[in-house]
């Protein structure tokens, strides 16, 4: 038997198969319980890491990916496209396949990702729903009127539109202005990207968008799709191109291989990765009814551990947050400042959104990296309350109160703000906005007047934010880690050891919530009290309580 064939049997070529039939997630990895019980959505950083390793691995000959729904945001789509483009530069073929790019629905983002591959394959019964970009918002003012709910909200300034959903019935001029610019920025990026990938002119792509959704055969004839085939045919073609004896390797299997390689001895520079994901509130990371919460205590702990760890040379802070508490945001801002004071450069990598408080936590970093489609800025503030008294009375619910202090019921939903209280709301808005602008000016080396011009609550895409000095560089994780290498004086190809902080406790790795421990301690205390009341030894109960606390 020829040596080449024997070697192929011992170390057969690989086809890397990515299942992106569900959108990638950028949230920090959950515990074991969540992994076993929840849907298996691929982690964005896992996909990027695997594609980078596969490009340099001579055994990986072909990439094929199922891309029915790979991304739920423009920023994630762009990061996937960049990673695929980097893989293609290795000279290895990359094939994308979908049953349909939006079956009777919007498949724009799915196709945007697929277009970055060498070839786009589509099931014969599918279609290309490259329908374009739109932004729709629902306004609740009429509904609240009918319910006798009165919003008493104000903002700084006219582009800070978070409260508009409750106070208006349609776009204000400022709201429409930034929404239109946002859509235009995404659309132009889409058209340019698809045109470049598929060798189509700007005019040709816009004409195809206006015709979409487009049936499979028509899409192939128009140059949007290369071949019409079923999934098994794509797998067979990939194995044939990879060579005799080729084996298909999944994302999870190849990721495990990559992680084992990273444990081998060798010089690597350690970089901390701290996640800031979700609405910003004081306390620990957690999930609420509205989604994930970025707890200022958890993020601050991550920075503290990075500062104390002598092996950590720099920190990459991944921010994906629409904002939240100004006070909690400021606590995270301070953690970033302390890391820099300790000589640890901080590079912020913005995900899908990093606006309002999401920008507050980022503005003090050494460098800020955002995707073209990241939604950021929103430098402004909203405050107020909803008065529910009318709704309560309609429902037959009565209330009464006693109070001490002129403003004891200032935030009660039973009554409107008094004139004096409304003045205090205005003072709060001015104070927070002025502090926000001042800290942006300090962090971005701009004057407060310059910042105000780009602030006033306005949301920018990453590309527009970069033009205005609010962002340093466009890109995702890859660009952020390249910036880290630059700041610590490493070669561009230096290998990094990424350490995710804060370190998770055993309970967190298992996915057990802090509230479960709180409940356990409460039960232990009550049981201990009962045993003591019965004259029994409660030492075991006290030990159980301590164990739960750890």
C-alpha positions, 0 to 999 in steps of 0.5 A: 500500500502506498505510504500516502494512502496509509497516512490517509488511513491513519490521519484521514482528512477532515470536513469541518461541518458547522450547524448554524441552523440557530442564531449564534449567541454571544452570552457567556456560557451557561452552567451544565444544567442549562446546557443539558436542558436548553436549546443548543445554540452555538457560541459565537466565540467558539465558531470564530475560534474553530474557524481560525484553527481549521484554517491553519490545520492541514487535515481540515480540507473543506468547510461546509455550513448549514446557514438557515439562521446563523445570526440574529443581529448585524454585528454577529453576521459581520463577525461570522462573515469576517471569520469565513473570509479569513478561512477562505484565505487559506485556500480551502473551499467553503460551502454554505447550504440552506433549506431556505433563506427565509421560508415566507419570511425575512432571510436577509441576514442568513443570506448575508452570512452565506454570501461570504462563502465560496459557494452558496447551495440552496434546496430546490424548494427554497427561496432567497428572502433577501428583502432588505432592511426595515425598522418597525416600532410599536407605540403604546400611547393610545393603549395607555390612555384607554387604561388610564395609565399616565406616563410622566417621563422626560429625557436628555435630549431629543434623540433619547427615544426610549420613552417614546413608545409610551408617550407618542403615537408615531416617530418624532422627527428626531426618532425618524431621522436616526432610524432612517440613518440606521436602516440606510447604514445597514442597507448600504453595507448589505448591498456592498457586501453581497455585491462584492461576494457575488461579483454583482453591481450595486444596481444589480443587488438593489434590483434583486432586493426589490424583487425578493423573495426569489425562488430557487431557480431564479436565484441561481440564474441571477447569480445569488446561488451556485447550486440547487441541492439537498443537504446530503448532497452537500455533505457528499460533495464536501467529502469528495473534495476533501479526499479519500476517507474524509471524515466529517467533524462537528463544531463541538468535536473540533472545538474539543480538539482545539482546546486540548491543543491549547493546553499543550506547553508553549509560550502564550500571553494570557489575556482576560476576557470579561463579559458584560451581557444584558441590561445593566443593574447592581448585583450579580449577573442573572436572568430576569423576565426581560432577559439577561442582566449584567450585574455590576458586582459580577463584572467588577469581580472579573476586573478585580481578578484580572488586576490581581492575576500577574499572568494577565497582561491585558483585558478584553471587555465584551459588551453587549448591552442596551444600557440600564442603571446609571449607578451600576454602569458607573460602578463598571466604568470605575472597574475599567479605570482601576484596571488601567491604573494597574497597568492592564490595558482594556480593549472593549469589543462591542457586540450587537448593541452597546448603547446608553449604559452599554456605552458608559461602561465602555467609554473609559477603555484604552480602545473601543472596537465595534462592528459596522452594524453594532448599535452604540452611542445613545449618550443620554438619560431617561427618567420618570414613572407611570401613574397607575391610579386611574387604572387601579380605580377602574379595577376597583382597587383602593389605596391609602397611605401615611407618610413622613417627609415632603417627598416620601411618595415622590416615586409612588405610582398613585400620584403625579409628581408635584412641581417641586418633585418634577424640578428634582427629576429635571435636575437629576436628568441634567446631572446624569447627562452632564456627567455622562458627557464629561466622562465621554469627553475624558475617555475619548479626548474630546471637548464636552461640546464635541461630545454633546454634538454626537450625544443627545441620546442619538444611536449610531451604527458602529461605522457612524460612531467610528467617524465621530470618534466614539469608536476606534476601530471596526471589527469583532473579537478578531479585531479586538484581540489584534488591538490587545496584541498591539497595546502590549507590544506583541507580534500580530501572530502571537498566540494568546491564552484567553482566560474568562473572568470572573472564575465561576464557582462550582455551583455556577458551572453546574448552573445552580442559581444563587437564589437556590443557595439562599433558599437552602440557607433559609431552610437550614436556619428554620430547621436549626431553630426547630431542632434547638426548640426540641432540645436537639443538637443543631451542629449538623444544620449549622454545618449545612448552612455554611456549606450552602454559603460556600 
